Amino acid sequence: MSYGGGGNSYNYRDNARVQEQCLAKQQAIEDSTTESLRLVQESLNTGAATAEELHRQGEQIDRTHEKLVDINNKVKQSEHHVRGMKSMFGAMMNKFRGPPKQTTPPPEKIETVPTTKSRPPPSGGTSSAYKEPERHHLDTDRTHDNLVQIGVGVRGLKEMALSMGAELDRQNDKLGDVQSEADKANLGVGKVNKDMQKILNS
């Protein structure tokens, strides 16, 4: 009987030790997922700030393009008046042709970058969403919840990256248009100046 009693005591201690090891591993996994969730949330916040700045940059590029288009329209008007000043024939040609048509830039569709909000990681406060697990049993609910939130956050980061990539492509194309309009304005202004100089020297 004493041997059996000793065996039961040994098995009890062995089971208790295994349970403690399992609890320690579960706590390590839970801490790891909590830290990963915190990093994902930080990435989402950084991405949202970057997307907002990118949106402002796109609006600035669009305004620059619109101003250059307006400048070129005014240059065309100046060329029209200068031609009229050159000679009576030029004035007649202007009357026949009429004023030049103004161009208006097409409306640009600015990509909106979605932001994905994820539940913030626990801060040790009283949030009910992140209750401390009981120490006497394996609690996998919190780990599972962390993994779900990480998955949501990663999907949000992917969507954000795709949207910002599309907006960058749009801005690169628009910068090409800005360069083209700037070159056109530079040539037009130079031509008007030369024509005016000829008129003044004549």
C-alpha positions in Angstrom: 0.0 0.0 0.0 2.8 2.4 0.8 4.3 1.8 -2.7 1.0 2.6 -4.3 0.7 5.7 -2.2 4.2 6.9 -3.1 3.4 6.3 -6.8 0.3 8.4 -6.6 2.2 11.2 -4.9 4.9 11.0 -7.6 2.3 11.1 -10.4 0.6 14.1 -8.8 3.9 16.0 -8.6 4.7 15.0 -12.2 1.4 16.1 -13.5 1.7 19.4 -11.6 5.1 20.0 -13.2 3.8 19.3 -16.7 0.9 21.6 -16.1 3.2 24.4 -15.0 5.3 23.9 -18.1 2.3 24.0 -20.3 1.1 27.2 -18.6 4.5 28.8 -19.1 4.5 27.9 -22.8 1.0 29.2 -23.2 2.0 32.5 -21.5 5.0 32.8 -23.8 2.8 32.4 -26.9 0.3 34.8 -25.6 3.0 37.4 -24.8 4.4 36.9 -28.3 1.0 37.4 -30.1 0.3 40.5 -27.9 3.6 42.0 -28.9 3.0 41.2 -32.6 -0.4 42.8 -32.4 1.2 46.0 -30.9 3.6 46.1 -33.8 0.9 45.6 -36.4 -1.1 48.5 -34.8 2.0 50.7 -34.9 2.4 49.9 -38.6 -1.2 50.7 -39.3 -0.8 54.1 -37.6 2.4 54.9 -39.5 0.7 53.8 -42.8 -2.3 56.0 -42.1 -0.1 59.0 -41.5 1.9 58.3 -44.7 -1.2 57.9 -46.7 -2.5 61.2 -45.5 0.7 63.0 -46.4 0.7 61.3 -49.8 -2.8 62.5 -50.4 -1.8 66.1 -49.6 1.2 65.8 -51.9 -1.1 64.6 -54.7 -3.4 67.6 -54.2 -0.4 69.9 -54.4 0.8 68.3 -57.7 -2.8 68.7 -59.1 -2.9 72.4 -58.2 0.5 73.0 -59.8 -0.7 71.3 -63.0 -3.9 73.4 -63.0 -1.9 76.6 -62.6 0.4 75.7 -65.5 -2.6 75.0 -67.7 -4.0 78.4 -66.8 -0.6 80.0 -67.6 -0.5 78.4 -71.0 -4.1 79.6 -71.7 -3.0 83.1 -70.9 0.1 82.7 -73.1 -2.1 81.7 -76.0 -4.2 84.8 -75.4 -1.0 86.9 -75.4 0.2 85.3 -78.7 -3.2 86.1 -80.2 -2.9 89.8 -79.2 0.7 90.1 -80.3 -0.2 88.7 -83.7 -2.9 91.4 -84.0 -0.3 94.0 -83.2 2.1 92.9 -85.9 0.1 93.9 -88.9 -3.3 94.6 -90.2 -3.1 91.2 -91.9 -2.5 89.6 -88.5 -5.5 91.4 -87.1 -7.7 90.1 -89.9 -6.4 86.6 -89.4 -7.2 86.8 -85.7 -10.7 88.0 -86.5 -11.2 85.1 -88.9 -9.8 82.5 -86.6 -11.3 83.9 -83.5 -9.8 83.6 -80.0 -8.0 80.4 -79.3 -9.8 77.7 -77.4 -8.8 77.3 -73.8 -8.0 73.9 -72.4 -9.1 72.7 -69.0 -7.4 69.9 -67.2 -9.5 66.8 -66.7 -10.6 66.1 -63.2 -8.2 63.8 -61.4 -9.3 60.9 -59.3 -7.1 60.8 -56.2 -6.8 57.4 -54.8 -8.1 57.2 -51.3 -6.1 55.0 -49.0 -8.3 53.0 -46.6 -7.2 52.9 -43.0 -7.9 49.8 -41.0 -8.4 50.2 -37.3 -7.3 47.4 -35.1 -8.0 47.0 -31.5 -5.0 48.2 -29.5 -3.0 45.7 -27.5 -3.4 45.5 -23.7 -1.8 48.2 -21.6 -2.2 46.5 -18.3 -5.4 48.6 -17.6 -8.9 47.5 -16.9 -9.9 46.7 -20.5 -12.2 43.8 -20.5 -11.1 42.7 -23.9 -7.6 41.8 -22.5 -8.3 40.1 -19.2 -5.5 38.3 -17.6 -5.9 34.5 -17.9 -6.4 32.5 -14.8 -3.3 30.7 -13.7 -4.8 27.3 -13.0 -6.0 26.5 -16.5 -4.9 27.0 -20.1 -6.7 30.0 -21.6 -6.4 30.1 -25.4 -9.1 32.7 -26.0 -6.8 35.7 -25.7 -4.2 34.1 -27.9 -6.8 33.3 -30.5 -8.3 36.8 -30.3 -4.8 38.3 -30.8 -4.2 36.1 -33.9 -7.5 37.2 -35.4 -6.7 40.8 -34.8 -3.2 40.4 -36.3 -4.8 38.8 -39.4 -7.2 41.8 -39.8 -4.3 44.2 -39.3 -2.1 42.5 -41.9 -5.0 42.6 -44.5 -5.4 46.3 -43.7 -1.7 46.9 -44.3 -1.9 45.1 -47.6 -4.8 47.1 -48.8 -3.1 50.3 -47.7 0.1 49.4 -49.5 -1.8 48.7 -52.8 -3.7 52.0 -52.6 -0.6 54.0 -51.9 1.1 52.3 -54.8 -1.7 53.3 -57.1 -1.6 56.8 -55.9 2.2 57.0 -56.4 1.7 55.8 -60.0 -0.9 58.4 -60.6 1.3 61.1 -59.2 4.2 60.0 -61.3 2.1 60.3 -64.4 0.8 63.7 -63.3 4.4 64.9 -62.7 5.1 64.1 -66.4 2.1 66.3 -67.4 3.4 69.0 -65.1 6.8 68.9 -66.8 5.1 69.0 -70.3 3.0 72.0 -69.3 6.0 73.8 -67.8 8.1 73.3 -71.0 5.1 74.5 -73.1 4.8 77.6 -70.9 8.5 78.3 -71.1 8.5 78.2 -74.9 5.3 80.2 -75.2 6.5 83.0 -72.9 9.8 83.1 -74.8 8.1 83.4 -78.1 5.8 86.2 -76.9 8.8 88.1 -75.5 10.7 87.8 -78.8 7.6 89.0 -80.8 7.1 91.9 -78.5 10.8 92.9 -78.8 10.5 92.9 -82.6 7.5 95.1 -82.4 9.2 97.6 -80.1 12.3 97.6 -82.2 10.4 98.1 -85.5 
